[in-house]
Amino acid sequence: MSDTLSLAQQLIQKASVTPDDAGCQDLLMARLAPLGFADERLRFEEVDNLWARKGQDGPVLAFAGHTDVVPTGPETHWSHPPFEAGVHDGYLFGRGAADMKGSLAAFVTAAERFVANHPNHKGSIALLITSDEEGPARNGTVKVVETLEARSEKIDWCLIGEPSSTHQVGDTIKNGRRGSLHGYLTVHGIQGHVAYPHMAENPVHKAAPALDALAREHWDEGNEFFPPTTFQVTRLESGMGSNVIPGEMLVHFNFRYCTENTAESLEARVIDILDRHGLKYDLQWHLSGRPFLTDRGALVEAASGAIEATTGQETTLSTAGGTSDGRFIAPTGAQVLELGPVNATIHKIDECVKADDLDQLSVIYEGILERLLVE
């Protein structure tokens, strides 16, 4: 059994359902401390965070990830117990195998080999690990980044171990993500009896044309890196009975937006549409993350080269999918990439990865370290 597979199994066996780290960060530091990594624990409320760094000089290559996992769902539906971390027919099964304890194990073993071969490497190697990525993400990476920024400690290159691959390890890396903007709309009407509509004002009837306009609006064309911005209603709620005209209507919606728009421009356009339809409303906004993009440069070239050297295949750059903790790191000026195992089973019953893929991933990470931190 490889070192990477063994460490991944140990991590999976710790039932670290968000926001519980369940001792995973202790396990990581037990392997990193002998390599010369300094251990800094940053706990915010119920969330455990780890900033581990080897070296004092720049440039800094940081590996970012999370030890927390989503709930398993009914364990009786799993073919193999979700925290047993068994290997069956060449696949490692368990919650977090792909998202993202396999990546954490791969980075640690890559660092072990790299430091053994290059004890006097240039710059610094770091890990930024949280137990609050699958949850609200309010006390995890964002707080660690704020701490680092307050003391002017900068990350130059950041590798996030999110499962980016589609069919085989390294076939896709994420060099950016769309922004995510949530809107919480309350449309006000006047409650009344359905037999006397002239004495009431139905907010559903008033809101429907405005929602149709929002759904039909062409927000932008996208660009060479991002698809066009999308608008989706995620919740619609009104009414209390068959004989009552409702007095309010709740609408939740989300934008996944590209760099052709800003959160502020989208907010202004929504308000303009609502106002043009004469609605009486309250509207609150929540910005989950702004879009970010890492163009071709040192990190992209290092990752692409390491992938091709390891797998014999070229990689594809992508900005598809949801958000990641990269949205907190990229605004500091760091180049950010997501590179991890195949994402076909993430958050599913019977989450799994090919055991051999984790070894390949570890070799790729080692190759990136060599390309960036060896003179």
C-alpha positions in Angstrom: 0.0 0.0 0.0 1.3 3.4 -0.9 2.0 6.2 1.6 -0.6 8.4 -0.1 -3.3 5.8 0.0 -2.6 4.9 3.6 -2.7 8.6 4.7 -5.9 9.1 2.8 -7.5 6.2 4.6 -6.5 7.5 8.0 -8.0 10.9 7.1 -11.3 9.4 5.9 -11.6 7.3 9.0 -11.9 10.5 11.0 -15.6 11.4 10.7 -15.0 15.2 10.1 -18.5 16.2 9.1 -18.5 20.0 8.8 -17.5 22.0 10.8 -15.8 19.2 12.9 -12.1 18.6 12.0 -12.1 15.5 14.1 -8.3 15.5 14.5 -7.5 15.5 10.8 -5.2 18.6 11.2 -3.3 16.9 14.0 -2.7 14.0 11.7 -1.4 16.2 8.9 0.9 18.1 11.3 2.3 14.8 12.6 3.6 14.2 9.1 4.6 17.8 8.4 6.4 18.8 11.6 9.4 16.5 11.0 9.9 18.3 7.6 10.3 21.6 9.3 6.7 23.0 9.0 5.8 25.5 11.7 2.3 24.8 13.2 -0.1 27.7 13.6 -3.6 26.9 14.7 -6.3 29.6 14.0 -9.6 28.7 15.6 -12.6 30.9 15.0 -15.8 30.0 16.9 -16.4 26.3 16.1 -14.0 26.1 13.1 -10.4 24.7 13.2 -7.9 26.2 10.8 -4.3 25.3 10.2 -1.6 27.5 8.7 1.6 25.4 8.4 4.7 26.9 6.7 8.2 25.7 6.0 10.5 28.5 5.2 10.6 32.3 5.9 11.4 33.6 2.4 9.4 34.1 -0.8 8.0 33.0 -3.1 5.3 31.1 -1.2 3.6 28.1 -2.7 0.6 27.2 -0.6 -1.7 24.2 -0.8 -5.2 25.0 0.3 -7.9 22.5 1.3 -10.4 21.4 3.8 -10.8 18.5 6.2 -14.5 18.8 6.6 -16.9 16.7 4.6 -20.6 16.7 3.8 -23.0 14.4 5.7 -23.1 10.8 4.4 -26.8 10.5 3.8 -28.3 7.1 4.9 -25.3 4.9 5.7 -27.3 1.8 4.9 -27.4 3.0 1.2 -23.6 2.8 1.0 -22.0 -0.3 -0.6 -19.2 0.1 2.0 -19.2 2.0 5.3 -18.5 5.7 4.5 -15.8 6.1 7.2 -14.2 2.7 6.9 -12.0 3.8 4.0 -11.9 0.4 2.3 -10.3 -0.4 -1.0 -12.5 -2.5 -3.3 -11.6 -3.3 -7.0 -9.0 -0.7 -7.0 -11.2 2.1 -5.7 -10.9 3.9 -2.3 -14.4 4.3 -0.9 -15.4 6.8 1.8 -16.8 10.3 2.5 -14.1 12.7 1.5 -12.2 10.3 -0.7 -12.5 12.7 -3.7 -13.6 15.9 -1.8 -10.9 16.3 -0.6 -9.0 14.1 1.8 -7.3 12.3 -1.1 -5.8 15.6 -2.2 -4.6 16.4 1.3 -2.8 13.1 1.5 -1.3 13.6 -1.9 0.1 17.0 -1.0 1.7 15.7 2.2 3.5 12.8 0.6 4.6 15.1 -2.3 6.0 17.5 0.2 7.8 14.7 2.0 9.6 13.5 -1.1 10.3 17.0 -2.3 11.9 18.1 0.9 14.0 14.9 1.1 15.3 15.5 -2.4 15.6 19.3 -2.1 16.2 20.2 1.5 17.5 23.6 0.5 14.7 24.6 -1.8 14.0 28.2 -2.5 11.0 30.1 -1.0 8.5 28.5 1.3 5.9 25.8 1.2 2.7 26.2 3.1 -0.7 24.6 3.9 -3.9 26.5 4.5 -6.4 24.0 5.8 -9.9 24.6 7.2 -12.8 22.6 8.6 -15.3 25.2 7.2 -15.5 24.8 3.5 -18.6 22.6 3.1 -20.5 24.7 5.6 -21.1 28.5 5.7 -17.4 29.3 5.0 -17.5 32.2 7.3 -14.8 31.2 9.9 -12.5 29.2 7.6 -10.2 30.2 4.8 -11.6 33.8 4.7 -10.5 34.4 8.3 -7.1 32.8 7.8 -6.5 35.1 4.7 -7.6 38.1 6.7 -5.1 37.1 9.4 -2.3 36.7 6.9 -3.1 40.0 5.1 -3.1 41.8 8.5 0.5 40.9 9.0 1.5 41.3 5.3 2.2 37.6 4.8 1.5 36.9 1.1 0.9 33.8 -0.9 2.4 33.9 -4.4 1.0 30.6 -5.8 -1.9 28.6 -4.4 -2.9 25.1 -5.3 -6.4 24.0 -4.1 -7.0 20.3 -4.0 -10.7 20.4 -5.1 -11.6 17.6 -7.4 -11.2 19.3 -10.7 -10.6 16.3 -13.0 -13.3 15.0 -15.3 -12.3 11.6 -16.7 -8.7 11.1 -15.5 -6.4 12.9 -13.1 -5.2 16.2 -14.4 -7.3 16.3 -17.6 -8.9 19.5 -16.2 -7.7 22.2 -13.9 -9.7 25.2 -12.7 -8.0 28.5 -13.3 -10.9 30.6 -12.2 -14.5 30.5 -10.9 -17.6 32.5 -11.6 -18.9 34.9 -9.0 -22.0 34.0 -6.9 -24.5 36.6 -5.9 -27.7 35.8 -4.0 -30.8 38.0 -3.9 -33.6 37.7 -1.2 -36.7 39.5 -2.4 -40.0 40.2 -0.6 -42.8 41.6 -2.7 -45.5 43.3 -0.8 -49.2 43.2 -1.6 -52.4 43.5 0.3 -54.0 40.4 1.7 -57.7 39.8 1.1 -60.5 37.4 0.2 -60.3 35.8 -3.2 -63.9 36.8 -3.9 -63.1 40.5 -3.4 -59.9 41.0 -5.5 -60.6 44.7 -5.9 -60.0 45.1 -2.1 -56.6 43.4 -2.2 -53.4 43.4 -4.2 -51.9 40.1 -5.2 -48.1 40.2 -5.0 -47.8 37.0 -7.1 -49.7 38.7 -10.0 -47.5 41.9 -9.6 -44.2 40.0 -9.4 -44.8 37.5 -12.2 -44.0 39.9 -15.1 -41.0 41.2 -13.3 -39.6 37.7 -12.7 -40.3 36.9 -16.4 -38.3 40.0 -17.3 -35.4 38.9 -15.1 -35.4 35.4 -16.5 -35.4 36.7 -20.1 -32.8 39.4 -19.5 -29.5 39.0 -21.4 -26.9 39.8 -18.8 -23.8 39.5 -20.9 -22.1 37.4 -23.6 -19.4 35.9 -21.4 -15.8 35.9 -22.7 -13.0 33.6 -23.7 -12.7 32.3 -20.1 -16.2 32.4 -18.8 -19.7 31.4 -20.0 -22.4 34.1 -20.0 -23.9 35.2 -16.6 -26.9 33.2 -15.5 -29.9 34.1 -13.4 -31.9 31.4 -11.6 -34.8 31.5 -9.1 -34.1 29.2 -6.3 -37.1 29.6 -4.0 -40.6 30.9 -4.5 -43.1 31.0 -1.7 -46.5 32.7 -1.2 -50.0 32.0 0.1 -51.7 30.5 3.1 -55.0 29.0 1.8 -57.3 28.6 -1.1 -59.6 31.6 -0.2 -56.9 34.1 0.7 -55.1 36.4 -1.6 -51.5 36.5 -0.1 -50.0 39.7 1.3 -46.4 38.8 0.5 -44.3 36.8 -1.9 -40.8 35.6 -1.2 -38.4 35.1 -4.0 -34.8 33.9 -3.7 -32.5 34.0 -6.7 -28.9 33.5 -7.7 -26.5 34.9 -10.2 -23.5 33.0 -11.4 -21.6 35.8 -13.1 -18.5 36.3 -15.1 -16.0 39.1 -15.3 -18.1 41.0 -17.8 -20.3 42.1 -14.9 -19.8 43.1 -11.2 -22.1 42.4 -8.3 -22.8 46.1 -8.2 -23.9 46.3 -11.8 -26.1 43.2 -11.5 -27.8 44.7 -8.4 -28.5 47.9 -10.2 -30.0 46.2 -13.2 -32.3 44.0 -11.0 -33.5 47.1 -9.1 -34.2 48.9 -12.3 -36.3 46.0 -13.6 -38.3 45.7 -10.3 -38.9 49.4 -10.3 -40.0 49.5 -13.9 -42.7 47.0 -12.9 -43.9 49.1 -10.1 -43.3 46.6 -7.3 -43.4 47.4 -3.6 -40.5 45.3 -2.2 -37.6 44.7 0.1 -34.4 43.3 -1.3 -31.3 42.0 0.5 -28.1 40.8 -1.2 -25.4 38.3 -0.2 -22.2 38.1 -2.2 -20.7 34.6 -1.8 -17.7 35.4 -3.9 -16.5 37.6 -6.8 -15.2 35.9 -10.0 -11.5 35.3 -10.2 -9.1 34.2 -13.0 -5.5 33.0 -13.1 -4.2 33.6 -16.6 -1.3 31.7 -18.1 1.8 32.3 -16.0 4.2 30.5 -13.7 1.6 28.4 -11.8 -0.4 27.4 -14.9 2.8 26.4 -16.8 4.1 24.5 -13.8 0.9 22.6 -13.4 0.5 21.9 -17.1 4.0 20.6 -17.3 3.8 18.4 -14.3 0.5 16.9 -15.5 1.9 16.1 -19.0 5.1 14.7 -17.6 3.1 12.4 -15.2 0.1 11.4 -17.4 1.4 12.0 -20.9 -1.7 14.1 -21.5 -2.3 17.8 -21.9 -4.7 19.5 -19.5 -7.6 21.8 -20.2 -8.2 25.1 -18.3 -11.7 25.6 -17.1 -13.8 28.0 -15.0 -16.9 25.9 -14.8 -18.6 24.7 -11.7 -19.5 26.3 -8.4 -17.4 28.4 -6.1 -14.4 27.4 -4.0 -12.2 28.9 -1.3 -10.1 30.3 -4.1 -12.5 33.3 -4.1 -11.0 34.3 -0.8 -7.3 33.8 -1.8 -7.2 35.2 -5.3 -8.1 38.8 -4.3 -4.8 39.0 -2.4 -3.0 38.8 -5.7 -2.1 35.1 -5.6 -2.2 33.0 -8.6 -4.8 30.3 -7.8 -5.4 26.9 -9.4 -7.7 24.0 -8.5 -6.2 20.6 -9.2 -7.5 17.4 -7.7 -8.9 13.9 -8.5 -11.9 13.0 -10.6 -15.1 14.6 -9.4 -17.7 12.1 -10.6 -18.8 10.9 -7.1 -18.3 14.0 -4.9 -21.1 14.4 -2.3 -22.7 11.2 -3.5 -23.5 7.9 -1.9 -20.4 5.6 -2.5 -18.0 8.5 -3.0 -14.8 7.0 -4.3 -11.5 7.5 -6.2 -9.2 5.2 -8.0 -6.4 4.4 -5.5 -3.8 4.7 -8.2 -5.0 8.2 -9.0 -4.0 9.5 -5.6 -0.4 8.3 -6.3 -0.5 10.1 -9.7 -1.8 13.2 -8.0 1.0 13.2 -5.5 3.6 12.9 -8.3 2.0 15.9 -10.1 2.1 18.0 -6.9 5.7 17.1 -6.5 6.4 18.1 -10.1 4.8 21.5 -9.4 7.0 22.0 -6.4 10.1 21.2 -8.4 9.2 23.5 -11.2 8.5 26.4 -8.9 10.8 26.0 -5.9 14.0 24.6 -7.3 16.6 27.0 -8.7 
